[in-house]
Amino acid sequence: SAIKLFCTVEGYPTPHVKCYVCFCRCATDDTAMYTAVASNTHGQASTQASIIVKSKTFSPNIWYDLKTSHERQELFFCFSDAILPEIKYTKINITFTETFDVTFGKEGDKTTLTCKMTINPNLANLQPEAMWYRDEHLLKESRWVKMESGGGVAKLMLTQLAKDDEGLYTLCMVTKGGDAVHRAYVFVDDGPPPVPQAPGAPMDIKIHDANRDYVIVSWKPPNTTTEGPIVGYFVDRCEVGTENWVQCNDSPVKICKYPVQGLFEGHSYYFRVRAVNSRGIGRPSRMSEPIAALDPTEFERLHGVPSAPGQVVATRETETSVLIQWAPPKDPNNLIGYYIDSCVKGSKDWTSANHKPHKQTRFVVHGLTTGETYVFRVQAINELGLSDESQESAPLSVRAALKLPSFPYDISLLYCDGESMVLNWKQPLHSGGADVTDYYIDKCNVAKKTWKEVNVPPIKETLHKVGGLTAGSVYQFRVYGANLTGLGDASTPSAPFKCKAWTMPEPGPAYDVTFTEVRDDSVVVEWKAPVYNGASAITGYFVEKSKKGSDNWSKVNESSVNHCYLKVKGLETGESYGFRVRAENTNGIGVASTPSDPVCIKALSGTQEIKCGVDEESGDIYLSFESCQIAEKSKFVWKKSYQEMTDFSKGIIVKTSGSHSTLLFKNPDKEELGTYSVSVTHSDGASASYKISAEELEKMLALSYDIRNPIIPLKTELAYKILERGRMRFWLQAEGISSAVTYKFFANNKELVNCEQTKMSHDAATGIIEMVMDHFTDDSEGTFTVQIQDGRGKAQSSLVLIGDAFKAALAEAEYQRREYIRVKEGTVANLKKDSVFQWYKDDVEVISEVPADLNSGVCKFPLTNFSKRDVGLYKATITDDRGQDVSQIDVSGKAFDDIINELSRVAGSSASELSIQCTAEGIMLQCHMKYYTGEMKIHWKQKDSKIAASERMRIGGNPAMATLEMVEPTDKDKGMYTIEIVDPEKTHSRTLDLSGQHRGKVVGGLPDVVTIMEKKTLSLTCTVCGDPKPLVSWSKTDQEVEPSDQYVIAMDSGKFASLTIKGVSLEDSGKYTMTVQNKYGGESVDIIVSVYKHGDRVPDIKPTPSPKRIMPPTVPIVVPTAKSATPAPAAAKSPAPPQNAKSSAPPRGMKSPTPTRKK
């Protein structure tokens, strides 16, 4: 037969290939070793193959063909008697769509070279290989070089540029059928030198002749342009595992090679080089690869760490373990063993599977999570360290290896009609790791003793009707179970069953007797109704129990139950029981079912019960269960009255996440009464039940309604307030509303529109919703209602204005309208040049600070510093040749209160933060505001206690601010101070902390007395605090200590203050004072320093502790920065009473008591 020899060669630049053929014609004596050699500028590689030629009647000619591509060459030797077809590789076309250009960088920078490409055809199993070269040298991953390839993108990341990285970079995308190449130059400039005009970093650090205590380091000099000439080099070393660089030569070495001595045998080192010129020392070179100081013979024996292990294969073992096998490394280098790591697929959290080197190439990893998917890798280790990691294994899901199922058992006869039999059996105890989905039945006529198949298509259930039987014959049956793996063993043959029609009046046996909800003293038994009912309908069931190993059966229930389940109580904990069921009809009790498997009466560890409640967000009623056991294939089966729930059309939803399952009732009603149960498949019986009673359901339905229809709480109900011009403001205040709130106003069940006549608005911050009605008339009598909706929350409030309440409101509105028209509008059209305008208070003429403007018709009477002294009846009169008109307003009672309330609102909204001011007698707290008067409701509090005015606590103010002066404050006056400005709708408050914790303080650390020998160094250090950070000063005998070479003053981290005295002398003895102070005050402490001569006895100075001295705050102090205060009222106009202030003139329906106008 034909023979073809080939080898694949790669290299850059393209290698030259030579083949050595030892024959011209093929003969038996051509049996030999054949060699192919590839070489380029970097070296050569060869490969060999042996050929044995057997005798033939002919001597074929041999030929060879050399095929060359850009990067790879294939060398073929072939015999001509039966030429094999040439190997044709899939042609993959690679087109670069985006490439990297010439790149410029600086030392220390990071840069990335990226090429994007299209691959056609893009085959998952034939992806091109990305190979990167610098100046024809193949690059490999290292701490300086990172590579990424895939998805049509190839990246080369240079993590920290050095001059060594400069060069021509080439990307070769290599495939079997060809390659694609792109190249560009990368320039690396010198980084900023440590010293101006210092030389650049040397390059290409290499290590030669490594020995047990020395190595030879060589390098290339840096390029110098504007820098001065290099006078030499310093070589540094750093032991692997540390960060301490040690200079190896004391004086610069002038040549680019240096033997480093004094190394420790067996230790590994890094090396770097720095160049020196007249300006100083330049940047260090890139450090070398680590090199071990070893004896040359030892070095030859230990070439380094082992190579990476080969392919890693993971196979299933059990539900919590996996068998790992791998190929040993090609270069073991005195291998000690292996470390195996595991990682959940998709994460990078690798965990070691063994903590001691394992010597075999197979290992069982235990402690894994069933159903989780893992990947594995292996590392080899020798005396020098760990190898690179192997390639990761294929992902593997942890589960037991699939096996054939065990055999079914307990075959029972449920019914016979003389021609067929209905059989039932129990599932195999062991499924083999996969669900048993198919069953096959064999039958045997006992007389003929031959087994025949009953069914060819598989049976899916454990119940089957076997037909085609002969009446009167006796049959036996056996059943096989099958899963994904195949067909399991056959069951034990059943008992002989005679094919005779059942005519007994009693029911046949129940079947599928199972159990759930195993607890420490109870269990729930379930079963299925008999196939044969007997002569009448089934009326109930009896359950019998028996301890394991006993044949004594006793009734559990004295009276029958009419459903197919029963909770059996009063059982012994830890005892095992079997159960069977008998059906009853009017003719009697039927035969017993096949007994259940024994069950141990002991609750599973961690068993939890079903929880019932109402979701606080949606209002859904829910039943929630968390299983103590869960497997990958586990499912939650919910039942009502122990019948599996399949109808979810009425708003019932099952949500399952991990080991938690919830049954939601979206539209709960009274039909939800009953017992609900849940069981978990593929577990050891995790299950529970819950009975919803009528009383509990009623409470949950009410709570669900409240959650789905929440009520927005109201601070105030709908009320009204009459504004100027007789406008009516309807308003209410909610506890809290969002900006998305919607609302509607109704008048006598008719919705009002938001327009000029009925303006509606709201304030989400205060919760106020209001409507201002421009015209309040006789037609407005009735009921006003506002409906609010905010999310799901709703609220409604109504105000009834009928009868006397409406008349009073309408009279006041009309009065305000007439007053506005008379004062604001009526005068403009009727004034003359000779008209005289006068103001009166309590019938006494008063002169206004603002002259009357008869041209515009506007006349004002400012009330400066409004207070109780301004209470009275004010009149405005206009007199000319036509007579006199009078208008009046009573500023007292409610009108006065309305003015004060409005002033309080303005003052509260404009109030600045509290500030502090020093006075001659103490300190004063100030709150600037637009207006202040003593009649406002203003309270001062210390902490939560109201402050009463006294000789020590002077409460007052001026028109621009409210003040609280503390005379001679003490420690008892420390604390949080609050001012509260109250208006009818809101309380405005401002606070200030006078705890004294912000001033500069000496926390500790300084001694009272220090004794020290001369020429030593003294360091005085202590901890200080304060906000803002305090300033620290030192003085000696009341003279400030100036920093110098001897006296070093430092402040670290804003809290560690120190004074260091170098070379102390006798003149340094004395009293030193440290002062800590910020704008809130500070402290000062004294330290006695005693210096004695060398050889003298240490002086015995008894410390006399001096107390800390408290420093007063700087003046003034403002904490925090107050808002810009309103100018003093002396220069400002006093606010006039608001136009919406209600007059106290009685009654509102009457005209104001003005004199009749003279004709």
ChimeraX attribute file (.defattr): number of C-alpha atoms within 10 A of each C-alpha:
attribute: neighborCount
match mode: 1-to-1
recipient: residues
	/A:1	8
	/A:2	11
	/A:3	15
	/A:4	14
	/A:5	16
	/A:6	17
	/A:7	15
	/A:8	12
	/A:9	22
	/A:10	16
	/A:11	21
	/A:12	17
	/A:13	17
	/A:14	19
	/A:15	23
	/A:16	15
	/A:17	19
	/A:18	14
	/A:19	17
	/A:20	11
	/A:21	16
	/A:22	13
	/A:23	13
	/A:24	11
	/A:25	14
	/A:26	19
	/A:27	17
	/A:28	13
	/A:29	12
	/A:30	16
	/A:31	15
	/A:32	15
	/A:33	13
	/A:34	16
	/A:35	15
	/A:36	19
	/A:37	18
	/A:38	20
	/A:39	18
	/A:40	14
	/A:41	12
	/A:42	11
	/A:43	9
	/A:44	13
	/A:45	12
	/A:46	14
	/A:47	14
	/A:48	12
	/A:49	11
	/A:50	10
	/A:51	12
	/A:52	11
	/A:53	12
	/A:54	11
	/A:55	9
	/A:56	10
	/A:57	5
	/A:58	9
	/A:59	14
	/A:60	16
	/A:61	14
	/A:62	16
	/A:63	15
	/A:64	16
	/A:65	11
	/A:66	13
	/A:67	10
	/A:68	16
	/A:69	13
	/A:70	17
	/A:71	19
	/A:72	21
	/A:73	21
	/A:74	16
	/A:75	20
	/A:76	19
	/A:77	18
	/A:78	18
	/A:79	20
	/A:80	17
	/A:81	14
	/A:82	11
	/A:83	13
	/A:84	13
	/A:85	6
	/A:86	8
	/A:87	6
	/A:88	8
	/A:89	10
	/A:90	12
	/A:91	13
	/A:92	21
	/A:93	16
	/A:94	21
	/A:95	14
	/A:96	15
	/A:97	11
	/A:98	12
	/A:99	16
	/A:100	17
	/A:101	14
	/A:102	12
	/A:103	14
	/A:104	12
	/A:105	18
	/A:106	17
	/A:107	21
	/A:108	18
	/A:109	13
	/A:110	14
	/A:111	17
	/A:112	14
	/A:113	19
	/A:114	17
	/A:115	18
	/A:116	18
	/A:117	17
	/A:118	15
	/A:119	16
	/A:120	11
	/A:121	13
	/A:122	15
	/A:123	10
	/A:124	7
	/A:125	6
	/A:126	12
	/A:127	19
	/A:128	25
	/A:129	15
	/A:130	21
	/A:131	18
	/A:132	23
	/A:133	18
	/A:134	18
	/A:135	16
	/A:136	17
	/A:137	15
	/A:138	15
	/A:139	17
	/A:140	13
	/A:141	11
	/A:142	10
	/A:143	9
	/A:144	15
	/A:145	16
	/A:146	15
	/A:147	18
	/A:148	13
	/A:149	18
	/A:150	12
	/A:151	12
	/A:152	17
	/A:153	17
	/A:154	21
	/A:155	19
	/A:156	22
	/A:157	17
	/A:158	20
	/A:159	16
	/A:160	16
	/A:161	24
	/A:162	26
	/A:163	24
	/A:164	16
	/A:165	21
	/A:166	18
	/A:167	16
	/A:168	16
	/A:169	23
	/A:170	20
	/A:171	23
	/A:172	19
	/A:173	21
	/A:174	21
	/A:175	21
	/A:176	17
	/A:177	14
	/A:178	19
	/A:179	20
	/A:180	19
	/A:181	16
	/A:182	15
	/A:183	17
	/A:184	17
	/A:185	17
	/A:186	19
	/A:187	17
	/A:188	20
	/A:189	15
	/A:190	18
	/A:191	18
	/A:192	15
	/A:193	16
	/A:194	14
	/A:195	12
	/A:196	12
	/A:197	18
	/A:198	24
	/A:199	31
	/A:200	29
	/A:201	27
	/A:202	25
	/A:203	23
	/A:204	16
	/A:205	20
	/A:206	16
	/A:207	19
	/A:208	13
	/A:209	12
	/A:210	19
	/A:211	20
	/A:212	20
	/A:213	17
	/A:214	20
	/A:215	22
	/A:216	15
	/A:217	21
	/A:218	20
	/A:219	18
	/A:220	17
	/A:221	20
	/A:222	17
	/A:223	15
	/A:224	13
	/A:225	9
	/A:226	9
	/A:227	15
	/A:228	15
	/A:229	14
	/A:230	23
	/A:231	14
	/A:232	17
	/A:233	24
	/A:234	21
	/A:235	26
	/A:236	19
	/A:237	20
	/A:238	18
	/A:239	19
	/A:240	14
	/A:241	8
	/A:242	8
	/A:243	9
	/A:244	11
	/A:245	14
	/A:246	12
	/A:247	16
	/A:248	17
	/A:249	15
	/A:250	8
	/A:251	11
	/A:252	16
	/A:253	16
	/A:254	14
	/A:255	13
	/A:256	15
	/A:257	18
	/A:258	19
	/A:259	16
	/A:260	18
	/A:261	14
	/A:262	10
	/A:263	19
	/A:264	15
	/A:265	14
	/A:266	16
	/A:267	15
	/A:268	18
	/A:269	21
	/A:270	18
	/A:271	25
	/A:272	26
	/A:273	28
	/A:274	24
	/A:275	26
	/A:276	23
	/A:277	18
	/A:278	13
	/A:279	15
	/A:280	17
	/A:281	23
	/A:282	26
	/A:283	21
	/A:284	21
	/A:285	25
	/A:286	25
	/A:287	18
	/A:288	17
	/A:289	13
	/A:290	15
	/A:291	19
	/A:292	24
	/A:293	22
	/A:294	22
	/A:295	16
	/A:296	13
	/A:297	9
	/A:298	13
	/A:299	15
	/A:300	10
	/A:301	11
	/A:302	17
	/A:303	13
	/A:304	20
	/A:305	20
	/A:306	26
	/A:307	21
	/A:308	22
	/A:309	24
	/A:310	19
	/A:311	17
	/A:312	21
	/A:313	19
	/A:314	23
	/A:315	18
	/A:316	18
	/A:317	18
	/A:318	18
	/A:319	19
	/A:320	17
	/A:321	19
	/A:322	25
	/A:323	15
	/A:324	21
	/A:325	19
	/A:326	19
	/A:327	15
	/A:328	22
	/A:329	18
	/A:330	11
	/A:331	14
	/A:332	21
	/A:333	19
	/A:334	16
	/A:335	20
	/A:336	15
	/A:337	18
	/A:338	25
	/A:339	20
	/A:340	25
	/A:341	19
	/A:342	20
	/A:343	19
	/A:344	19
	/A:345	16
	/A:346	10
	/A:347	9
	/A:348	9
	/A:349	10
	/A:350	14
	/A:351	12
	/A:352	14
	/A:353	19
	/A:354	15
	/A:355	9
	/A:356	10
	/A:357	15
	/A:358	16
	/A:359	13
	/A:360	11
	/A:361	15
	/A:362	17
	/A:363	19
	/A:364	18
	/A:365	20
	/A:366	15
	/A:367	11
	/A:368	19
	/A:369	17
	/A:370	17
	/A:371	17
	/A:372	15
	/A:373	17
	/A:374	21
	/A:375	21
	/A:376	27
	/A:377	25
	/A:378	29
	/A:379	23
	/A:380	28
	/A:381	23
	/A:382	19
	/A:383	13
	/A:384	17
	/A:385	13
	/A:386	19
	/A:387	20
	/A:388	15
	/A:389	17
	/A:390	21
	/A:391	15
	/A:392	17
	/A:393	19
	/A:394	16
	/A:395	17
	/A:396	19
	/A:397	19
	/A:398	22
	/A:399	23
	/A:400	19
	/A:401	14
	/A:402	17
	/A:403	17
	/A:404	20
	/A:405	26
	/A:406	21
	/A:407	22
	/A:408	23
	/A:409	20
	/A:410	19
	/A:411	22
	/A:412	20
	/A:413	22
	/A:414	20
	/A:415	22
	/A:416	23
	/A:417	14
	/A:418	18
	/A:419	16
	/A:420	18
	/A:421	23
	/A:422	17
	/A:423	18
	/A:424	21
	/A:425	22
	/A:426	20
	/A:427	20
	/A:428	19
	/A:429	11
	/A:430	15
	/A:431	20
	/A:432	21
	/A:433	18
	/A:434	18
	/A:435	15
	/A:436	24
	/A:437	14
	/A:438	18
	/A:439	24
	/A:440	19
	/A:441	22
	/A:442	19
	/A:443	21
	/A:444	19
	/A:445	19
	/A:446	15
	/A:447	9
	/A:448	9
	/A:449	11
	/A:450	10
	/A:451	15
	/A:452	12
	/A:453	13
	/A:454	18
	/A:455	13
	/A:456	9
	/A:457	9
	/A:458	13
	/A:459	15
	/A:460	13
	/A:461	13
	/A:462	17
	/A:463	19
	/A:464	16
	/A:465	14
	/A:466	18
	/A:467	14
	/A:468	10
	/A:469	16
	/A:470	15
	/A:471	15
	/A:472	13
	/A:473	16
	/A:474	18
	/A:475	22
	/A:476	19
	/A:477	25
	/A:478	24
	/A:479	26
	/A:480	22
	/A:481	29
	/A:482	24
	/A:483	20
	/A:484	16
	/A:485	14
	/A:486	14
	/A:487	19
	/A:488	22
	/A:489	15
	/A:490	18
	/A:491	21
	/A:492	16
	/A:493	17
	/A:494	18
	/A:495	15
	/A:496	15
	/A:497	18
	/A:498	18
	/A:499	20
	/A:500	18
	/A:501	15
	/A:502	13
	/A:503	12
	/A:504	13
	/A:505	17
	/A:506	22
	/A:507	28
	/A:508	25
	/A:509	26
	/A:510	25
	/A:511	27
	/A:512	21
	/A:513	22
	/A:514	19
	/A:515	22
	/A:516	22
	/A:517	23
	/A:518	23
	/A:519	20
	/A:520	18
	/A:521	16
	/A:522	19
	/A:523	23
	/A:524	18
	/A:525	21
	/A:526	22
	/A:527	20
	/A:528	15
	/A:529	21
	/A:530	20
	/A:531	15
	/A:532	21
	/A:533	22
	/A:534	22
	/A:535	15
	/A:536	14
	/A:537	14
	/A:538	22
	/A:539	16
	/A:540	18
	/A:541	23
	/A:542	22
	/A:543	25
	/A:544	18
	/A:545	19
	/A:546	19
	/A:547	18
	/A:548	16
	/A:549	10
	/A:550	9
	/A:551	9
	/A:552	10
	/A:553	14
	/A:554	12
	/A:555	14
	/A:556	18
	/A:557	14
	/A:558	8
	/A:559	11
	/A:560	15
	/A:561	16
	/A:562	14
	/A:563	15
	/A:564	20
	/A:565	20
	/A:566	20
	/A:567	15
	/A:568	18
	/A:569	13
	/A:570	10
	/A:571	16
	/A:572	15
	/A:573	14
	/A:574	14
	/A:575	15
	/A:576	17
	/A:577	20
	/A:578	21
	/A:579	27
	/A:580	26
	/A:581	29
	/A:582	23
	/A:583	29
	/A:584	26
	/A:585	19
	/A:586	15
	/A:587	15
	/A:588	16
	/A:589	20
	/A:590	24
	/A:591	15
	/A:592	18
	/A:593	23
	/A:594	22
	/A:595	18
	/A:596	21
	/A:597	17
	/A:598	17
	/A:599	19
	/A:600	19
	/A:601	20
	/A:602	18
	/A:603	19
	/A:604	17
	/A:605	9
	/A:606	10
	/A:607	16
	/A:608	15
	/A:609	15
	/A:610	20
	/A:611	14
	/A:612	18
	/A:613	16
	/A:614	18
	/A:615	15
	/A:616	13
	/A:617	9
	/A:618	12
	/A:619	23
	/A:620	24
	/A:621	25
	/A:622	22
	/A:623	22
	/A:624	20
	/A:625	24
	/A:626	23
	/A:627	23
	/A:628	18
	/A:629	19
	/A:630	21
	/A:631	17
	/A:632	13
	/A:633	12
	/A:634	15
	/A:635	18
	/A:636	22
	/A:637	16
	/A:638	23
	/A:639	16
	/A:640	18
	/A:641	16
	/A:642	19
	/A:643	14
	/A:644	13
	/A:645	13
	/A:646	9
	/A:647	9
	/A:648	10
	/A:649	7
	/A:650	10
	/A:651	11
	/A:652	17
	/A:653	15
	/A:654	16
	/A:655	11
	/A:656	15
	/A:657	8
	/A:658	12
	/A:659	16
	/A:660	14
	/A:661	22
	/A:662	21
	/A:663	20
	/A:664	19
	/A:665	20
	/A:666	15
	/A:667	14
	/A:668	20
	/A:669	13
	/A:670	11
	/A:671	8
	/A:672	16
	/A:673	16
	/A:674	14
	/A:675	14
	/A:676	22
	/A:677	23
	/A:678	29
	/A:679	21
	/A:680	25
	/A:681	17
	/A:682	16
	/A:683	16
	/A:684	12
	/A:685	18
	/A:686	25
	/A:687	29
	/A:688	24
	/A:689	22
	/A:690	17
	/A:691	15
	/A:692	15
	/A:693	13
	/A:694	14
	/A:695	9
	/A:696	13
	/A:697	19
	/A:698	14
	/A:699	11
	/A:700	21
	/A:701	19
	/A:702	11
	/A:703	19
	/A:704	23
	/A:705	14
	/A:706	14
	/A:707	19
	/A:708	16
	/A:709	15
	/A:710	16
	/A:711	16
	/A:712	18
	/A:713	16
	/A:714	17
	/A:715	13
	/A:716	13
	/A:717	16
	/A:718	20
	/A:719	16
	/A:720	17
	/A:721	15
	/A:722	22
	/A:723	21
	/A:724	18
	/A:725	20
	/A:726	26
	/A:727	21
	/A:728	21
	/A:729	19
	/A:730	21
	/A:731	20
	/A:732	20
	/A:733	22
	/A:734	18
	/A:735	12
	/A:736	16
	/A:737	24
	/A:738	12
	/A:739	11
	/A:740	9
	/A:741	17
	/A:742	15
	/A:743	17
	/A:744	16
	/A:745	23
	/A:746	15
	/A:747	17
	/A:748	13
	/A:749	11
	/A:750	10
	/A:751	13
	/A:752	17
	/A:753	13
	/A:754	14
	/A:755	11
	/A:756	10
	/A:757	15
	/A:758	18
	/A:759	15
	/A:760	21
	/A:761	13
	/A:762	19
	/A:763	15
	/A:764	16
	/A:765	10
	/A:766	14
	/A:767	19
	/A:768	20
	/A:769	22
	/A:770	23
	/A:771	22
	/A:772	23
	/A:773	20
	/A:774	17
	/A:775	17
	/A:776	19
	/A:777	14
	/A:778	10
	/A:779	7
	/A:780	16
	/A:781	19
	/A:782	15
	/A:783	14
	/A:784	21
	/A:785	19
	/A:786	24
	/A:787	14
	/A:788	20
	/A:789	18
	/A:790	18
	/A:791	13
	/A:792	11
	/A:793	17
	/A:794	17
	/A:795	17
	/A:796	18
	/A:797	16
	/A:798	17
	/A:799	16
	/A:800	16
	/A:801	18
	/A:802	14
	/A:803	10
	/A:804	9
	/A:805	11
	/A:806	16
	/A:807	16
	/A:808	16
	/A:809	23
	/A:810	23
	/A:811	18
	/A:812	22
	/A:813	26
	/A:814	23
	/A:815	24
	/A:816	24
	/A:817	17
	/A:818	19
	/A:819	23
	/A:820	17
	/A:821	13
	/A:822	15
	/A:823	17
	/A:824	14
	/A:825	14
	/A:826	14
	/A:827	18
	/A:828	15
	/A:829	10
	/A:830	10
	/A:831	18
	/A:832	16
	/A:833	8
	/A:834	10
	/A:835	16
	/A:836	15
	/A:837	19
	/A:838	17
	/A:839	22
	/A:840	17
	/A:841	19
	/A:842	12
	/A:843	11
	/A:844	11
	/A:845	13
	/A:846	14
	/A:847	12
	/A:848	15
	/A:849	12
	/A:850	10
	/A:851	13
	/A:852	17
	/A:853	11
	/A:854	17
	/A:855	11
	/A:856	11
	/A:857	17
	/A:858	14
	/A:859	19
	/A:860	14
	/A:861	19
	/A:862	15
	/A:863	15
	/A:864	16
	/A:865	19
	/A:866	23
	/A:867	16
	/A:868	14
	/A:869	7
	/A:870	15
	/A:871	16
	/A:872	17
	/A:873	16
	/A:874	20
	/A:875	20
	/A:876	20
	/A:877	17
	/A:878	17
	/A:879	18
	/A:880	15
	/A:881	11
	/A:882	12
	/A:883	12
	/A:884	18
	/A:885	18
	/A:886	20
	/A:887	17
	/A:888	20
	/A:889	19
	/A:890	19
	/A:891	24
	/A:892	19
	/A:893	13
	/A:894	14
	/A:895	21
	/A:896	23
	/A:897	16
	/A:898	21
	/A:899	24
	/A:900	25
	/A:901	20
	/A:902	19
	/A:903	24
	/A:904	27
	/A:905	21
	/A:906	16
	/A:907	25
	/A:908	25
	/A:909	16
	/A:910	18
	/A:911	28
	/A:912	23
	/A:913	20
	/A:914	25
	/A:915	20
	/A:916	23
	/A:917	15
	/A:918	17
	/A:919	14
	/A:920	7
	/A:921	12
	/A:922	14
	/A:923	17
	/A:924	18
	/A:925	22
	/A:926	23
	/A:927	24
	/A:928	27
	/A:929	24
	/A:930	22
	/A:931	26
	/A:932	28
	/A:933	22
	/A:934	17
	/A:935	14
	/A:936	20
	/A:937	14
	/A:938	20
	/A:939	15
	/A:940	23
	/A:941	15
	/A:942	18
	/A:943	14
	/A:944	10
	/A:945	10
	/A:946	13
	/A:947	17
	/A:948	12
	/A:949	13
	/A:950	10
	/A:951	9
	/A:952	15
	/A:953	16
	/A:954	16
	/A:955	21
	/A:956	15
	/A:957	17
	/A:958	15
	/A:959	22
	/A:960	23
	/A:961	22
	/A:962	24
	/A:963	21
	/A:964	22
	/A:965	24
	/A:966	21
	/A:967	17
	/A:968	13
	/A:969	14
	/A:970	9
	/A:971	9
	/A:972	7
	/A:973	14
	/A:974	15
	/A:975	15
	/A:976	14
	/A:977	23
	/A:978	22
	/A:979	26
	/A:980	16
	/A:981	21
	/A:982	19
	/A:983	21
	/A:984	10
	/A:985	11
	/A:986	13
	/A:987	16
	/A:988	18
	/A:989	19
	/A:990	16
	/A:991	18
	/A:992	18
	/A:993	17
	/A:994	16
	/A:995	14
	/A:996	14
	/A:997	14
	/A:998	19
	/A:999	24
	/A:1000	29
	/A:1001	24
	/A:1002	22
	/A:1003	13
	/A:1004	10
	/A:1005	13
	/A:1006	17
	/A:1007	16
	/A:1008	16
	/A:1009	16
	/A:1010	16
	/A:1011	16
	/A:1012	20
	/A:1013	20
	/A:1014	19
	/A:1015	16
	/A:1016	13
	/A:1017	14
	/A:1018	19
	/A:1019	14
	/A:1020	16
	/A:1021	18
	/A:1022	18
	/A:1023	17
	/A:1024	23
	/A:1025	22
	/A:1026	24
	/A:1027	13
	/A:1028	14
	/A:1029	17
	/A:1030	23
	/A:1031	18
	/A:1032	21
	/A:1033	18
	/A:1034	21
	/A:1035	15
	/A:1036	17
	/A:1037	11
	/A:1038	10
	/A:1039	10
	/A:1040	13
	/A:1041	17
	/A:1042	12
	/A:1043	14
	/A:1044	9
	/A:1045	8
	/A:1046	13
	/A:1047	17
	/A:1048	15
	/A:1049	20
	/A:1050	14
	/A:1051	16
	/A:1052	9
	/A:1053	6
	/A:1054	15
	/A:1055	17
	/A:1056	15
	/A:1057	22
	/A:1058	21
	/A:1059	20
	/A:1060	18
	/A:1061	21
	/A:1062	16
	/A:1063	14
	/A:1064	21
	/A:1065	18
	/A:1066	15
	/A:1067	9
	/A:1068	15
	/A:1069	17
	/A:1070	14
	/A:1071	16
	/A:1072	19
	/A:1073	19
	/A:1074	22
	/A:1075	22
	/A:1076	25
	/A:1077	27
	/A:1078	23
	/A:1079	22
	/A:1080	23
	/A:1081	21
	/A:1082	26
	/A:1083	21
	/A:1084	20
	/A:1085	20
	/A:1086	23
	/A:1087	20
	/A:1088	18
	/A:1089	18
	/A:1090	23
	/A:1091	21
	/A:1092	18
	/A:1093	13
	/A:1094	11
	/A:1095	7
	/A:1096	8
	/A:1097	9
	/A:1098	14
	/A:1099	11
	/A:1100	8
	/A:1101	11
	/A:1102	8
	/A:1103	12
	/A:1104	9
	/A:1105	12
	/A:1106	10
	/A:1107	10
	/A:1108	14
	/A:1109	12
	/A:1110	17
	/A:1111	18
	/A:1112	14
	/A:1113	16
	/A:1114	13
	/A:1115	13
	/A:1116	12
	/A:1117	16
	/A:1118	17
	/A:1119	17
	/A:1120	13
	/A:1121	12
	/A:1122	16
	/A:1123	15
	/A:1124	10
	/A:1125	15
	/A:1126	17
	/A:1127	14
	/A:1128	15
	/A:1129	17
	/A:1130	11
	/A:1131	7
	/A:1132	14
	/A:1133	13
	/A:1134	16
	/A:1135	16
	/A:1136	14
	/A:1137	19
	/A:1138	15
	/A:1139	14
	/A:1140	19
	/A:1141	21
	/A:1142	26
	/A:1143	22
	/A:1144	15
	/A:1145	20
	/A:1146	11
	/A:1147	12
	/A:1148	19
	/A:1149	16
	/A:1150	12
	/A:1151	14
	/A:1152	17
	/A:1153	12
	/A:1154	14
	/A:1155	11
	/A:1156	10
	/A:1157	12
	/A:1158	11
	/A:1159	7
